[in-house]
Amino acid sequence: VDGSPAIYLLDRPQSTTQTSGNGKFDVSTSYPERAMVIFGLGKGGRSYYAINIADPAAPTMQWTLCPDEPASYANRNKSGVATGGTTIANMGLSTCMPTIARVATGRVDTAKSNLIVDAVLLGGGYSDINIEKALPGSPAGPALNTKLGRSAVAIDVNSGNILGIWDISSDSKAGPVSAGVVPHEYAEGSGLHQRAYFTDYFGGLWALGSTAKQGTQGTVD
């Protein structure tokens, strides 16, 4: 474990007559709380894991994101990005601390445009020229000299479906996104995150959910 896992907890109503949680952690089979630990392997690998700890005595694996295993996420890509599988396959080391954003989206197995979803935000991860010069190539991994980690992803915290994929590798000035993605509540009091920001390893500043330019390196929508 990278030592900085993200903890997700959703306090759910414990009966059909309640409209909100009760402020307590309830171990229930009828209305289980949603509680997860989400972490990456740091510089020891490229994968992320979400472990369901709603019942602390019986934790289970909720979902994984393993760039080296395309079959494990091919059917979960709900982002609408046709090349998203390649972007995930080209993620770097899993050095990013996961962050949680509450967003309104219509791209999650539904026609509703106002569905509220809690999403895990991840940067593409650390990489450098020495790593990229030593890549094994197919079928073991990305091709030699592939630029890794120039991306960001959003994942449904509960289902593991991939909600958004942003690839910045086409920008020659973009570096790996080795830290994390910071969600921002642009409309104060909304309880939702409309934007997110991240920096790359070369010093570029990027914004998701914005059409404004940020210096010489643009935004990704």
C-alpha positions as CSV (number, residue, x, y, z in Angstrom):
1,V,0.0,0.0,0.0
2,D,1.3,3.5,-0.8
3,G,0.7,4.7,2.7
4,S,-1.9,7.3,1.6
5,P,-5.1,5.5,0.9
6,A,-8.4,7.4,0.4
7,I,-11.3,6.5,2.7
8,Y,-14.8,6.8,1.3
9,L,-17.9,6.6,3.5
10,L,-21.5,7.2,2.6
11,D,-23.9,7.2,5.6
12,R,-27.1,5.7,4.2
13,P,-30.7,5.8,5.6
14,Q,-31.4,2.6,7.5
15,S,-35.1,2.3,6.6
16,T,-37.5,3.5,3.9
17,T,-38.9,6.2,6.3
18,Q,-35.5,7.9,6.7
19,T,-34.3,10.5,4.2
20,S,-30.7,10.7,5.4
21,G,-28.1,8.8,7.4
22,N,-28.2,8.7,11.2
23,G,-24.6,9.8,11.7
24,K,-23.5,6.3,12.8
25,F,-21.7,3.5,11.1
26,D,-24.2,0.7,10.7
27,V,-23.3,-2.8,9.7
28,S,-26.5,-3.8,8.0
29,T,-27.5,-6.4,5.3
30,S,-30.6,-4.5,4.3
31,Y,-29.2,-1.0,4.0
32,P,-25.4,-1.3,4.2
33,E,-23.2,1.7,4.5
34,R,-20.9,2.4,1.6
35,A,-17.3,2.3,3.0
36,M,-14.2,1.8,1.0
37,V,-10.5,2.1,1.1
38,I,-9.0,3.1,-2.2
39,F,-5.2,2.9,-2.8
40,G,-2.5,2.4,-5.4
41,L,0.8,0.5,-5.3
42,G,2.9,3.7,-5.4
43,K,6.2,3.1,-7.3
44,G,5.7,-0.6,-6.8
45,G,3.3,-1.0,-9.7
46,R,0.6,0.6,-11.9
47,S,-2.7,-0.7,-10.3
48,Y,-5.3,0.8,-8.0
49,Y,-7.7,-1.1,-5.7
50,A,-11.0,-0.4,-3.9
51,I,-11.7,-2.6,-0.9
52,N,-15.2,-2.7,0.5
53,I,-15.1,-2.4,4.3
54,A,-18.8,-1.8,5.0
55,D,-18.5,-4.9,7.2
56,P,-15.0,-4.5,8.7
57,A,-14.9,-8.1,9.8
58,A,-15.4,-9.3,6.2
59,P,-13.7,-6.9,3.7
60,T,-14.2,-7.7,0.0
61,M,-12.7,-6.4,-3.3
62,Q,-15.0,-3.8,-4.8
63,W,-13.1,-3.1,-8.0
64,T,-9.6,-2.8,-9.5
65,L,-7.9,-0.7,-12.2
66,C,-5.0,-2.7,-13.6
67,P,-3.5,-1.0,-16.7
68,D,-1.7,-4.3,-17.6
69,E,-5.0,-6.2,-17.7
70,P,-7.2,-4.6,-20.5
71,A,-9.9,-7.3,-20.1
72,S,-10.5,-6.2,-16.5
73,Y,-11.8,-2.7,-17.5
74,A,-12.8,-3.0,-21.2
75,N,-16.5,-3.3,-20.3
76,R,-16.5,-0.6,-17.7
77,N,-15.5,2.3,-20.0
78,K,-18.6,4.5,-19.8
79,S,-16.7,7.7,-20.7
80,G,-17.6,7.8,-24.4
81,V,-13.9,8.0,-25.3
82,A,-13.3,5.3,-27.9
83,T,-9.5,5.3,-27.3
84,G,-9.9,5.2,-23.5
85,G,-8.6,1.7,-23.2
86,T,-5.3,2.8,-24.7
87,T,-5.1,5.8,-22.3
88,I,-5.5,3.5,-19.3
89,A,-3.0,1.0,-20.7
90,N,-0.5,3.9,-20.8
91,M,-0.9,5.0,-17.2
92,G,2.3,5.3,-15.3
93,L,3.1,4.1,-11.8
94,S,0.2,4.4,-9.3
95,T,1.6,7.3,-7.3
96,C,-1.5,9.4,-7.2
97,M,-3.5,9.7,-4.0
98,P,-7.1,9.1,-4.9
99,T,-9.5,12.0,-4.4
100,I,-13.3,11.9,-4.2
101,A,-15.6,14.3,-6.2
102,R,-19.4,14.4,-6.2
103,V,-20.5,15.2,-9.7
104,A,-23.7,15.4,-11.8
105,T,-23.3,13.3,-14.9
106,G,-25.5,11.7,-17.6
107,R,-22.9,9.2,-18.8
108,V,-23.5,6.4,-16.3
109,D,-25.7,3.7,-17.5
110,T,-28.8,6.0,-17.5
111,A,-30.6,8.6,-19.6
112,K,-30.9,10.9,-16.6
113,S,-28.8,14.0,-16.9
114,N,-28.9,15.0,-13.2
115,L,-27.7,11.7,-11.7
116,I,-25.4,12.5,-8.7
117,V,-22.3,10.2,-8.6
118,D,-19.4,10.0,-6.2
119,A,-16.3,9.6,-8.4
120,V,-12.7,8.7,-7.7
121,L,-10.2,11.0,-9.5
122,L,-6.8,9.7,-10.5
123,G,-3.9,11.2,-12.3
124,G,-2.0,9.1,-14.9
125,G,0.9,8.4,-12.5
126,Y,4.6,8.9,-12.4
127,S,6.9,8.0,-15.3
128,D,10.3,9.2,-16.6
129,I,12.5,8.6,-19.6
130,N,14.3,5.7,-18.0
131,I,11.1,3.8,-17.4
132,E,9.8,4.5,-20.9
133,K,13.1,3.3,-22.5
134,A,12.7,0.0,-20.7
135,L,9.1,-0.8,-21.5
136,P,8.6,-4.5,-22.5
137,G,6.1,-4.0,-25.4
138,S,3.1,-6.2,-26.3
139,P,1.8,-8.4,-24.8
140,A,3.6,-7.7,-21.5
141,G,2.9,-3.9,-21.5
142,P,3.2,-0.6,-23.4
143,A,5.5,-0.3,-26.4
144,L,9.1,0.9,-26.0
145,N,9.3,4.7,-25.5
146,T,5.6,5.2,-25.0
147,K,4.9,8.4,-23.0
148,L,3.2,7.1,-19.8
149,G,1.0,8.9,-17.2
150,R,-0.2,11.8,-19.4
151,S,-3.8,11.4,-18.4
152,A,-6.5,11.7,-15.7
153,V,-9.5,9.4,-15.1
154,A,-12.7,9.5,-13.1
155,I,-14.2,6.2,-11.7
156,D,-17.6,5.6,-10.1
157,V,-16.6,4.8,-6.5
158,N,-19.2,2.1,-6.1
159,S,-19.4,0.3,-9.5
160,G,-15.9,0.9,-10.7
161,N,-17.2,2.1,-14.1
162,I,-14.9,4.6,-15.8
163,L,-16.9,7.9,-16.1
164,G,-14.2,10.1,-17.7
165,I,-10.9,9.8,-19.4
166,W,-8.7,12.7,-20.3
167,D,-5.5,12.2,-22.4
168,I,-2.9,15.0,-22.7
169,S,-0.2,12.9,-24.3
170,S,-0.6,14.7,-27.6
171,D,0.8,17.9,-26.1
172,S,4.6,17.6,-26.4
173,K,5.0,19.9,-23.4
174,A,2.8,17.7,-21.1
175,G,4.4,15.6,-18.4
176,P,3.2,12.7,-16.3
177,V,0.4,13.5,-13.8
178,S,2.3,12.0,-10.9
179,A,0.5,13.6,-7.9
180,G,-3.3,13.8,-7.9
181,V,-6.4,15.6,-9.2
182,V,-8.0,18.2,-6.9
183,P,-11.8,18.6,-7.2
184,H,-13.3,22.1,-6.9
185,E,-16.8,23.3,-6.0
186,Y,-17.0,26.2,-8.5
187,A,-20.7,26.9,-7.7
188,E,-20.5,27.5,-3.9
189,G,-23.2,25.8,-1.9
190,S,-24.1,23.3,-4.6
191,G,-22.6,20.4,-2.9
192,L,-21.1,19.3,-6.2
193,H,-17.7,19.6,-7.9
194,Q,-17.9,21.3,-11.2
195,R,-14.1,21.5,-11.9
196,A,-10.9,19.7,-11.1
197,Y,-7.3,20.8,-11.3
198,F,-4.0,19.0,-11.6
199,T,-0.4,19.6,-12.4
200,D,2.0,17.5,-14.5
201,Y,5.6,16.6,-13.7
202,F,6.9,19.3,-16.1
203,G,5.1,22.1,-14.3
204,G,2.0,22.4,-16.5
205,L,-1.4,23.4,-14.8
206,W,-4.5,21.7,-16.2
207,A,-8.2,22.2,-15.5
208,L,-11.1,19.8,-16.1
209,G,-14.6,21.3,-16.6
210,S,-13.3,24.7,-17.8
211,T,-13.0,26.2,-21.3
212,A,-10.5,28.9,-20.2
213,K,-6.9,28.7,-21.1
214,Q,-4.2,28.2,-18.4
215,G,-1.0,29.8,-19.7
216,T,0.6,28.1,-22.7
217,Q,-0.9,24.7,-21.8
218,G,-4.6,24.5,-22.3
219,T,-7.5,22.9,-20.4
220,V,-9.0,19.5,-20.9
221,D,-12.9,19.3,-20.9
